[in-house]
Amino acid sequence: MKITALLLVISGLLPTAAVAQQYPDRPLRFIVPFTPGGISDTLVRLVAEPLTRALGQQVVLDFRPGAGGKVGLEIAAKAAADGYTVFLGAQGTLAVMPSLYKQLPFNPERDFAPAALLVRSRYLLLINPAVGANNLKELIALINSKPRQFSYASVGAGSTGHFAGEMFKRAARLDVVHVPYKGETPAITGLIGGETQLMFSLPVAPGPHIKAGRLKPLAIASAQRSPLYPEVPTFDESGVPDFDFSTWFGMMTLAGTPPAVIARLNSETNRILQTEEVRARLLAIGLEPAVSAPREFAEYIRSERAKWARVVKESGIVID
């Protein structure tokens, strides 16, 4: 009986081992649930090109934006769990969205499996220079002197930038209006054009506008200053303590994907993130490479989900 049981165990492992050995034997689809041209576009291209070389198969980018990432994740959730479909997961879609929406067409915890944490990044508070504030203290005083005459842009309702704006309102006791846009580029364009006066943004998209003087960074929403903008003080240094709105992105697969396939994706991606060239290019746009095992990434997502459940409850924001 012992021999029979052992044979059953071995026979059960053979399909998984065979799949892992053959993987990949055709191109991979990398779903990006955000618009091209932003930080997610830059990130996936930096990872996809060397991953194509490492796996010996083309990694094809498939942009499926909409509803703050919900559209792309719904498409991913319907794919086969064979490792040939991966997608870009983010704090907003995997940690915030489950508490923000009453109903979702997928279950982030049940339907998806983490492959590799890619990067972390920190949010900048940007203003249109015409506002006239030289620091965070001056901005707060200006907003308080003109209630509801200032507005802040975000890339969409329920985005991390939206939450950062609402929590900033609470922390500094401000009366400022939220203006959601359909993506990062139109939000930044609106800020430059004076449609809004401030915005929380990751560093990459507004970088050229900051250098050209069209946008002005006042503070960074993290415990430490950014290596990309070392001259910009933190919120704590500017008089608003414990204000930390950093974010992260990771590569996800489908639940049920063979563990050996996930392990292959994880090891190749971690190796790519640690190469000098990729690391330098990521840091240059304000993205900090992160390396972790799939199990560590899964635990991190669970802790982030619990954290953002509290933030959503405090903010009172719910999207039907």
N, C-alpha and C positions, 0 to 999 in steps of 0.2 A: 504493500500500500504506500509505503514511503517513496518507493521508486516511481509509482504511478503519479503521486502528488508532485514529485519533483519534475517529472516530464510535463505535467500540466502547467506548472509555473514557467518552465523554460519555453514551452510552446506559446504561452501568452506573451512572453517578452520578445519573441522572434519578429512579429510584425512591426513593433515599435523600433527595434534595432534596424530592421531592413529599411524602414522609412527614413530613419535618421541617416543611414549610410548613403542612401540615394539622394537625399535632400541637399540642395534643390536641383531639380532636373528640368525646370522651366522658369520663366520670369516671375518675379514677385510684384504684387501690387501694394503700393504704399499710399494709403488713403490719408489725405490731409484735409481736415474738416474746417479749414479756414481759407480766406481769400489769398490768391497769389500776391507777391510783392511785399509781404510783411515779414515779421520776424520768423514765423513758422516756415515760410518759403525758404528763407536763407538757411535755417537750421536743417531742414530735411535734405536740401541739396548738398550741404557739407557732409552729411552722413551717407546719403544714397549713392553718391559717386564712388567712394572707396568701398562701400558695402557691395556694390556691383562687382568690383574687381575681386574682392575677397571670396564671394560666393560663386563667382563664375557664371552668374546669371543676371540679366538686367533687372534693376529695381526701378519700376515704372511709377512715377508720381501721379496720383489721381486726386486732383483738388475737388472737394465736394463741400463748399461753404454753405452756411445758412443756419439761422436760428441759434447763433452762438456756438456752433459746433455740433448741434443735435442732429442735423441732417446727415453729416458724414458718419457719425457714430451709429445711426440707425442703419445705414448702408453696410457698415462694417459688421454689425451684429448679425446680418443675414448671410455672411460669407462662410465658407467651409473652414472648419478648424484643422487646417492642414499645414499652416505655416506659410502659405503662399499669399495670404492677405495680412498685412500689418497696418497699423494706423498710428497717427500721432495723437497721443493722449496728453491732456493738459490739466492743470489744477482746476480750471474753470469747468471742464467737461466731466472729469472723474471725481472731483472732491466737492465742488460747489453745486453743480447741477442736480444731484440726487436730493438735496434739501430745498432747492429753489423751485423745482417744478412739482406740482401735485401728481402728475402722471408723465411717464416717459415711455417711449416705444421700445425700450431696452432696459436691462438691469445692469448698471456698471459693475457691480460686484459679481453677479452670477454669469454674465455673458462674456466677460473679457478676462484676459490673463496678461499680467505684466511681463515684458521681455527685457527691457533695459531702461533705466532712468538715464536721460540724456543730459539735460542742463538745468541749472537754476538761474534766475535773473531777478533784478530788483527794479521797483517802480520809481520813476522820477515824477515829481510834481512840476509841470511845465506851465508857463503863463505866456500870453501874448505880451511882448515888451511894452505895448501901448498902455497896459494896465498901470505901469509906473511904480510897481513895488520892487524894492531891491533885495528883500529877504522875506521869510515866512511871516515874521511878526508884522511887517508893514502890509502884507497881503491880507492878513486876518483883520487888521484895523480898517483897511479900505472896504472889505466886504461888510463888516459890521456897520460901517457908516452909511451904506447903501443897501439895505435889506432887499433881497430878491432881484437886484439889478445885475448880479453876477451869475454866470452859468458855467458849468463844467461839462466837457465833452467826454463821452466814452465810446467804445467800439460796439456797444449794444447793451440793452437791458439785461442785467444779470451777469455781465462780464466782471472780471476782477477789478477793472478800472472803475466800474459803476460802484462796486462795494467799497473800494478805496475812497471814492468821493463821498459816499454816504457816511462812512466811519470818520472821515475827516470832518464832516459837518458836525457829527456828534462830539468828537474830541475837542473841537475848537468852538463849539456852539455857534455855528454859522447858519445863515439862511441863504442858501445858494441853490440854483435850479439845475437839475440834471437834463442834459440834452443827448439822447442816444443816437449814434450814427450806425450805418450799416457797414462797419469795417474800420480798420485802422487808418487807411489812407484818407477817406472822407472826413474822419474825425480830426485828423491833423490839419487837413486843408481848411476845415471850418475854424479851427483855432487860429491858424495863421491869418485867415480872412477877417477875424474879429466877430464871427458869429457866436463864439464862446470866448471866455477869458482864461480858463484854466483846464488842465487835463492831467490825469495820471497815465503815464505811458512807459513801456519798456524802452530801453535806450536806442535800439537799432534804427527804427523808422524815423524818429525825429532828429537823429544825429546830424545829417547835412544841414537841416534847418537851424539847429543850435549853433553850428559853426558859422552859418551865414548871418546869424543875428536875428533870424525871423522868429525864433522861439527862445525862451529864457528858462533854464532850470533853477528852481528855488531850493528844493530839498529832495533828499532821497529817502524812500520809505523802507528803511532797513536799520538794523542795529549798527552796521558799519558803513563807512563811505564806500562808494564804488571805485574800483581801480580804473574805470574808464573816465569817471568824472571826480577825481580826488578833491577838487576845489569845492564841490557841492556838499554842504553840510547835511547831516541826518536830521530827521524830525526831532529827535531827542535833543540834539545840539541847538535846534531852533526853538525850543520851548514847548514842543508837543511830545511828551514822553510815551514810550511803549507803542509806537506806531510803526508796525512792521508789515509791509505788504509785498513780499517777494513771491515769485511764482516758479513753476517748473514745467518741463515737457518730458515725455518719455515715449518709447516705442512699445506698443501694445499688440497682442495677438488675440485670438479667440479662445475662450475656455474650451478645453478638450484637445488643444493642440498637443502633440506628443512632447513630453518633457525634454527629450533629447534634441528636438528641433528648436525649442525655446532656448535651451542651453547653448546651441550653436549660434543663434541670433545674438544672445547675450554676450558670449565670448568675443565674437567678431566686432560687435558694436563697441564694447568696452575697450578693445584694442585700438579701434579707430579713434575713439575719444582721447586716448592717451598719446597719440602720435603728436609730435611737436607742431607739425603744420596745422592740423585741425584744431588743436588746443589754442594755438596762437590766433587763428582766425576767429574762433568763437569768443575768446576774451576781448578781441578788438571790437566786437559789436555788443559787448556787455553781457555775454552768456558765459556762465561758469560751468565747465564740464563736470559731470557727476558720474561716478562709477559705482554700480551696485549689482548684487545678484538678484535674480527674479523674486526670491522670497523676501529679501530686504525691501525691494521696491513695493511689493504687495503690502507689507507691513506699514511702509511709509504712506501709501495711499489710504489705508484704513485710518491712520492717525490724522491725516489731512482731512478726511471726510468728517471725522468727529469734530475737529477744530472748526471747520466751516459750517457745520450744522449749528454750532453756537453763534457764529457770526451772522448767519442768515436769520436766526431767531431774534437776535438783538437788533438787527437792521429793520426787521418787519417787512422785508421785500419778499414777495411771493409772485411767481408768474404762473398763470393757469395754462 
